[in-house]
Each structure stands twice: as structure tokens, then as C-alpha cells.
Amino acid sequence: MILKSDILNNINIQQNTFNNREYGLVRKVITTILIDNLRLLIIAGIQSSGKSTLLFQLFKEKFQDVLYINFEHPRFYNLDQNDLFKLDEIIEEKGVRILFFDEIQKLTGWNSYVSQKLSEGFQIVITGSDSSILNNEVDSEFAGLNNIKELFPFSYDEFCSFNAIEKNKESTIKYLKKGGFPGYLSSNSDEYLNQFFDDILVRRIAVRSGIRDLRSFKRLAIHLLSNVGKLITGNQIKHILGIKTTSTVIDYLSYLEAAYLFFYVPKFSYSVSKQMINPRKVYAIDTGLVTVNSALFEDSTEQLLENMVFLHLRKQVSELYYHSDKFYCDFVVMTKNRVERVIQVCEELKQDNLENELSGVFEAMEYFELNEGTIVTINQTDRFERNGMIVSVIPFYSFV
């Protein structure tokens, strides 16, 4: 529990800091946020992806008088549900009608509190670093009221804008190695991403989830970073890392996914049960995080390029698959229960890999009855035709 005077003092300090923060690079997602008739806006994304900066940009561009509260701040560690009536009194005394609740998932029973404030006619913008903030229960509770946005680290376009560089092969390789975390790009210190990775594993996941075998959990996370773009199964990881049970591995994987650290792409099948039993491909939230913290070697460019393509696609759609039969295709993009695109990723097409890469795309195109497909490379442009189907080869910087 906290004294009302301490809550007020903490809010005043936070509000002053918020009002005077740096504007930062304008995030593209801000152009998609419409505030007319907006009741609730939910912004979810990994820690340090720029959610608080986005709140400030919203404040400057689209709102006027707001009350900002960061529930993750240490001064609010002792805040519990018994203190919420004091918070209500402070909000009433402030006389604001727009509330910005940063890292709201730290507040026990946060969805009930947000529902209460919505019923009182407030406009609310909330952020969270855990994908559970977007789960079905929350979506059901706020049905018809909310607008949901996910915020990732800088995209390639944003990376080029941040660094004032052109979109070309050189900037593609630089982005591949550096990734898009704003803090890392500003500090240019590998220690930033080392500390970030350790902090999110220990403080945000292990402590909150009650993980006791921290050593195995960290080894699993590093194993995933070192195998982006590759197939994984719980049983396989159990044997490789010596973890006692497959169920423990599955739990660890779900914790990492909820924290937005990793994503798992299933094999396409019209059968949901088959999707669940087939291996999944793993991708990381950021290639810089992979470069700094994994055991990848110099020949990892294709893995990182594939991860970059995944992140670009994932920002647009949530339903992604890979296709595998006689050959292999990296991405099947589905929207509204219909396959729209098939995409292959290859660092560089050469005579010794050309037939295999093309066969994977053409096989997927034929399976899904598509006339066009794409191969994304580092810096190649080309075009291939087979049986009336066309595959376009384009560099990453032209694809995004």
C-alpha cells in the first residue's frame, strides 16, 4: 500500500519527465492511429521498443491534456488494488479526461480498472510489454471499444531515417547486423543488448514466471537466437539442452513468445492438429539482438535476412506459415483465410542453389494456385517463368 501523497508525488514527477522527453523518430504506426470516437487504444510490444516515446508523440500530435502514469516505475512497486480509490481521487482532482497508462500489465487486475474508467467516460491509451495484454479474454472484455497496435523495434525504413542513410545493399547489411532497438542504435554499445537480453530473461520472465532452473532457461534462449530461421520442436530442444521434460521446454517457449522475444511459424496445413505436431520455425524480435547475443558465425547472413523478412511480414499480418513438400518455401502469407503470397529468402542466388530455391517457390505457387511468387535477396534482381507462373527476384531494400 502507498500513501495518497506519495502516489500524487510520483505521478507529478512522472508527468513532468514525460512532458519534457525527447520527441524521437516519428514512428510510422502513428499515422494509422485515428482518435475520432476512440475509447481505448492498446499498444503492445517488447520492452524498449519505443512505446513510451510513441505515447509522447501521440500526446504532442493527437491529444492535448493527458495524465501519464508508468506502472512499471519502482515508486509504484507497492501499489495494489486497495490503493486504486486514491488513484481515482487524484485523477478526479487533476480534472483530465484522457489517461495514458504505461506498462499497465504491472497493475494487478488492470483490465477491471480500465473497464471502470471506460465506464466513467475516460479515453484511455495503455501499453504493455507482454502479449497477454492482447489475449482473447481482454479482447472479449473490451469488444467494440478498443483499437490494437503492436510496436516493434525500428523497421528498415525507420532505421534508414534514424541514421540518415540510403536504402541500398550497404544499409541492408548494416540493419541486418544492428537491428532496430532505438537504445542500442543511440549507444552503439553491445553491452546495451547484452544487458537488455539478460534483464528481460531474468527480471521480466524468470522471476514473474517462477522459473527456478535459470541456467537451462538462458541456454534455451541462446539456442533459439542461434537457430533463427530453423525448425524446432520441444522434444528436440529437450535432448539438445538436457532439459528434463518436453512440457518444461514448451512452457519456456511460451514465456519467451509472450514477452515478444521470439515467434514461432508453423508449417502450413488445412488441419490445425497437423500444424501443432509439425516442427515450427523460430524467429527473433530483432537481428541486432541475435548478432550480439547468439553463437551465430560469419556465414549467418541468410538466417538474419530471413529473420528480417519475417519481421517485415509479421508487422503486416499475424498469419504466417512455411510450406514444405518435396521442396521448401520460407513464407506463406495468409489474410482473411486466403493465401495471398509465397516468399522465398536467399542471400544470393547461384547456379548451385538456383534450382532448389526456385522449385520451392514454384511448388508453393502451384499448391496455392498463385501466378506470382517472390524471392528476396540481399542485392539481386531477376525474373523466372515456369508454366505461366512468374517468380520475381528482388533485393530486401526494394521488398520492404
C-alpha atoms as one frame of an Amber mdcrd trajectory, in Angstrom:
protein
   0.000   0.000   0.000   1.090   3.593  -0.641   0.139   6.935   0.870  -2.020
   9.108  -1.362   0.542  11.910  -1.040   3.258   9.563  -2.338   1.100   8.453
  -5.268   0.459  12.093  -6.167   4.128  12.992  -5.857   5.143  10.034  -8.036
   2.588  10.981 -10.689   3.754  14.614 -10.719   7.376  13.548 -11.168   6.469
  11.154 -13.972   4.243  13.715 -15.680   6.997  16.312 -15.660   9.505  13.842
 -17.090   7.008  12.707 -19.722   6.119  16.256 -20.779   9.800  17.089 -21.335
  11.091  13.935 -23.010  12.714  13.988 -26.452  10.348  13.643 -29.398  12.380
  10.903 -31.067  11.977   9.469 -34.543   8.367   9.619 -35.715   7.072   6.039
 -35.795   5.121   5.055 -38.870   2.413   3.410 -36.797   1.325   6.840 -35.560
  -0.188   7.595 -38.970  -2.532   4.605 -38.576  -3.941   5.725 -35.227  -7.265
   7.546 -35.527  -8.569   9.211 -32.378 -12.053  10.194 -33.548 -14.507   8.306
 -31.323 -11.575   6.363 -29.818 -12.368   4.921 -26.388  -9.414   2.597 -25.794
  -6.081   2.215 -27.585  -3.850  -0.745 -26.707  -0.168  -0.608 -27.720   1.760
  -3.836 -27.163   5.384  -4.633 -27.859   8.672  -5.752 -26.420  10.391  -3.726
 -23.719  12.463  -0.794 -25.047  10.824  -0.807 -28.480   9.745   2.815 -28.056
   6.226   2.559 -26.613   6.706   5.448 -24.161   8.141   7.618 -26.933   5.142
   6.747 -29.093   2.857   7.836 -26.233   4.657  11.184 -26.125   4.297  11.586
 -29.895   0.575  10.824 -29.596   0.342  13.402 -26.822   2.007  16.038 -28.983
   0.262  15.202 -32.256  -3.221  13.947 -31.404  -4.125  14.687 -27.785  -3.781
  17.720 -25.537  -4.286  17.401 -21.800  -3.418  13.883 -20.588  -2.465  12.203
 -17.335   0.537   9.878 -17.744   1.333   7.038 -15.322   4.089   4.447 -15.739
   3.111   1.492 -13.555   6.491  -0.152 -14.045   8.310   2.601 -12.186   9.916
   1.415  -8.915   7.937   4.039  -6.991   4.777   2.076  -7.834   6.057  -1.367
  -6.838   3.922  -1.291  -3.670   0.779  -0.040  -5.380  -2.035  -2.574  -5.030
  -5.760  -2.742  -5.676  -6.531  -1.260  -2.243  -4.823   1.945  -3.392  -6.871
   2.428  -6.535  -9.520   4.563  -4.851  -6.703   7.008  -4.007  -5.662   6.986
  -7.651  -9.300   7.682  -8.596  -9.324  10.698  -6.296  -6.119  12.058  -7.831
  -7.454  11.619 -11.367 -10.627  13.481 -10.384  -8.597  16.278  -8.779  -6.444
  16.592 -11.916  -9.586  17.128 -13.993  -8.262  15.265 -17.062 -10.356  13.002
 -19.293  -7.550  11.262 -21.177  -5.391   8.681 -19.394  -2.066   7.252 -20.608
  -1.266   4.070 -18.657   2.249   2.844 -19.490   3.122  -0.843 -18.791  -0.365
  -1.397 -17.388   0.171  -5.163 -17.021   2.203  -4.448 -13.880  -1.033  -3.465
 -12.111  -2.886  -6.456 -10.683  -6.433  -6.524 -12.028  -5.586  -3.869 -14.601
  -8.355  -4.856 -17.032 -11.040  -4.372 -14.385  -9.640  -0.962 -13.522  -9.514
   0.083 -17.183 -13.112  -1.107 -17.620 -14.143   1.028 -14.666 -12.501   4.149
 -16.072 -14.016   3.491 -19.517 -17.465   3.255 -17.964 -16.802   6.665 -16.409
 -16.274   8.140 -19.874 -12.481   8.394 -19.985 -10.407   7.971 -23.133  -7.559
   5.591 -22.351  -4.297   4.628 -24.048  -2.455   1.691 -22.482   0.837  -0.040
 -23.254   2.175  -3.441 -22.270   5.309  -5.496 -22.843   3.505  -8.815 -22.648
   1.356 -10.195 -25.459  -1.139 -11.433 -22.867  -2.463  -7.881 -22.942  -3.942
  -8.889 -26.312  -5.384 -12.240 -25.278  -8.916 -13.368 -26.045 -10.214 -12.595
 -22.559  -9.114  -8.984 -22.803 -10.368  -8.690 -26.374 -13.752 -10.002 -25.271
 -13.974  -7.655 -22.312 -13.234  -4.592 -24.434 -15.029  -5.762 -27.585 -16.013
  -2.839 -29.774 -14.147  -0.339 -27.617 -10.515  -0.884 -28.441  -8.029  -0.262
 -31.193  -4.947  -2.522 -31.033  -1.461  -1.710 -32.287   1.773  -3.662 -31.937
   5.066  -1.794 -31.804   8.295  -3.461 -32.889  11.858  -2.079 -32.877  12.676
   0.193 -35.824  11.757  -1.149 -39.247  14.306  -0.934 -42.061  12.734   2.314
 -43.290  12.853   3.775 -39.777  16.439   2.552 -39.346  17.486   4.346 -42.526
  15.668   7.516 -41.429  17.240   7.357 -37.959  20.735   7.029 -39.444  20.070
   9.361 -42.415  21.258   6.741 -44.919  20.024   5.490 -48.273  18.119   2.259
 -48.849  20.649   0.005 -50.590  22.821  -3.072 -50.119  25.105  -1.391 -47.610
  22.292  -0.180 -45.340  20.615  -3.601 -45.615  23.734  -5.284 -44.251  24.099
  -2.631 -41.567  20.484  -3.127 -40.465  20.982  -6.888 -40.565  23.819  -6.569
 -38.046  22.481  -3.740 -35.886  18.737  -4.341 -35.796  16.287  -1.676 -34.676
  16.337  -1.166 -30.916  16.473   2.646 -30.503  18.605   2.496 -27.340  21.214
   0.290 -28.982  21.411   2.439 -32.099  21.892   5.513 -29.929  24.527   3.975
 -27.644  26.231   1.755 -30.259  27.373  -0.439 -27.364  26.985  -4.220 -27.465
  26.716  -4.109 -23.690  23.310  -2.478 -24.121  21.888  -5.542 -25.874  23.764
  -7.938 -23.574  22.183  -6.292 -20.545  18.798  -5.975 -22.228  18.693  -9.670
 -23.093  19.719 -10.727 -19.596  17.268  -8.309 -17.988  14.287  -9.483 -19.993
  15.110 -13.153 -19.379  15.652 -12.811 -15.647  13.569  -9.915 -14.367  10.680
  -9.892 -16.820  10.249 -13.612 -17.439  12.025 -15.890 -14.958  11.111 -14.008
 -11.785   7.498 -13.399 -12.812   7.008 -16.989 -14.045   8.766 -18.677 -11.136
  11.480 -20.321 -13.254  13.999 -21.982 -10.957  16.400 -23.519 -13.459  17.622
 -20.188 -14.800  20.697 -21.735 -16.409  18.642 -24.045 -18.645  16.222 -21.233
 -19.467  19.061 -18.959 -20.602  20.662 -21.752 -22.628  17.363 -22.347 -24.390
  17.007 -18.658 -25.250  20.546 -18.515 -26.661  19.868 -21.732 -28.599  16.849
 -20.071 -30.219  18.843 -16.943 -31.067  21.496 -19.130 -32.692  18.921 -21.011
 -34.778  16.671 -18.287 -36.192  15.003 -19.419 -39.394  15.409 -23.088 -38.477
  12.941 -25.767 -37.449  12.488 -26.572 -33.767  10.452 -28.979 -31.657  10.080
 -29.252 -27.908  11.423 -32.811 -27.905  14.448 -31.847 -29.990  15.358 -28.978
 -27.674  14.869 -31.187 -24.620  17.516 -33.628 -25.867  19.954 -30.984 -27.125
  19.921 -28.958 -23.902  19.291 -31.764 -21.449  16.089 -30.273 -20.026  14.141
 -32.893 -18.062  10.725 -32.734 -19.728   9.245 -31.584 -23.026   6.462 -29.827
 -21.109   9.087 -27.634 -19.422  10.505 -26.706 -22.826   7.010 -25.857 -24.101
   6.444 -23.629 -21.054   9.761 -21.850 -21.629   8.923 -21.287 -25.307   5.528
 -19.815 -24.417   7.085 -17.420 -21.851   9.580 -16.183 -24.463   6.816 -15.704
 -27.013   4.602 -13.801 -24.577   7.484 -11.396 -23.916   7.775 -10.718 -27.673
  11.317 -12.147 -27.745  10.555 -14.970 -30.171   7.928 -16.005 -32.708   7.146
 -19.500 -33.968   5.879 -20.094 -37.507   4.003 -23.359 -38.194   4.025 -25.499
 -41.319   1.004 -24.775 -43.484  -1.766 -27.338 -43.273  -5.514 -27.148 -43.553
  -5.531 -29.369 -40.456  -4.912 -27.471 -37.199  -3.824 -30.686 -35.467  -1.141
 -31.257 -38.110   0.058 -27.687 -37.677   0.523 -28.361 -33.984   2.557 -31.570
 -34.343   4.882 -30.394 -37.134   8.139 -28.548 -36.327   7.945 -24.776 -36.206
  10.403 -22.186 -37.437  11.760 -19.758 -34.878  12.426 -16.056 -35.382  13.689
 -13.341 -33.036  12.282  -9.871 -32.398  15.476  -8.192 -33.628  18.529  -9.173
 -35.667  20.852  -6.972 -33.612  19.817  -8.941 -30.538  20.750 -12.116 -32.433
  24.097 -10.780 -33.642  25.233  -9.637 -30.196  23.950 -12.476 -28.014  23.938
 -15.650 -30.133  26.511 -18.202 -31.220  25.990 -17.441 -34.916  29.061 -17.276
 -37.124  30.090 -15.225 -40.153  28.003 -17.312 -42.597  24.741 -16.369 -40.861
  23.701 -13.632 -43.315  20.954 -15.736 -44.891  19.480 -16.621 -41.480  19.429
 -12.969 -40.454  17.996 -11.883 -43.805  15.184 -14.407 -43.401  14.535 -13.081
 -39.889  14.334  -9.539 -41.288  11.821 -10.620 -43.925   9.768 -12.354 -41.240
   9.658  -9.207 -39.089   8.566  -7.105 -42.052   5.751  -9.541 -42.833   4.736
 -10.005 -39.191   4.175  -6.261 -38.816   1.594  -6.511 -41.594  -0.123  -9.830
 -40.827  -0.162 -12.309 -37.962  -0.959 -15.420 -40.005   2.299 -16.714 -41.471
   3.363 -20.257 -42.379   6.108 -22.119 -44.166   5.404 -24.650 -46.934   7.134
 -27.990 -47.219   6.567 -30.938 -49.539   9.220 -32.142 -51.970  10.798 -28.723
 -51.699  10.652 -25.883 -49.212   9.268 -22.319 -49.246  10.027 -19.948 -46.384
   6.815 -17.926 -46.088   3.161 -18.378 -46.885   1.245 -15.162 -46.197  -2.435
 -15.555 -45.389  -5.016 -12.813 -44.920  -8.704 -13.371 -44.279  -8.337 -17.148
 -44.647  -6.785 -16.825 -48.071  -3.173 -17.311 -49.136  -2.063 -14.075 -50.765
   1.701 -14.512 -51.279   4.534 -17.025 -51.143   8.048 -15.753 -50.447  11.461
 -17.393 -50.501  14.564 -15.868 -48.909  18.067 -16.408 -50.275  21.141 -14.323
 -49.567  22.423 -14.801 -53.120  21.152 -16.955 -55.960  23.936 -19.007 -57.536
  23.977 -21.775 -60.114  24.316 -24.429 -57.427  21.261 -23.280 -55.405  19.077
 -21.761 -58.123  17.022 -24.835 -58.986  16.326 -25.718 -55.355  15.234 -22.175
 -54.417  13.028 -21.795 -57.486  11.471 -25.241 -57.043  10.417 -24.329 -53.504
   8.591 -21.208 -54.685   7.030 -22.764 -57.788   5.826 -25.782 -55.799   4.124
 -23.496 -53.258   2.637 -21.340 -56.026   1.190 -24.398 -57.733  -0.178 -25.744
 -54.443  -1.938 -22.462 -53.624  -2.852 -21.687 -57.238  -0.878 -18.447 -57.385
   0.563 -16.918 -60.543   3.254 -14.852 -58.867   5.908 -15.509 -56.237   8.903
 -13.697 -54.773  12.494 -14.444 -53.830  14.094 -11.842 -51.546  17.884 -11.475
 -51.728  20.492  -9.076 -50.447  21.111  -7.315 -53.753  19.835  -9.269 -56.773
  17.128  -8.537 -59.312  15.861 -11.164 -61.747  12.772 -12.864 -63.159  11.929
 -16.507 -63.841   8.933 -18.090 -65.548   7.654 -21.661 -65.452   4.327 -22.981
 -66.759   2.829 -19.494 -66.809   3.952 -18.744 -63.236   6.367 -15.878 -62.599
   8.903 -15.522 -59.780  10.375 -12.072 -59.205  13.773 -11.786 -57.527  14.194
  -8.534 -55.630  16.629  -7.111 -53.055  15.432  -6.648 -49.485  15.614  -2.859
 -49.738  13.101  -2.954 -52.608  10.890  -5.562 -50.966  10.058  -3.628 -47.795
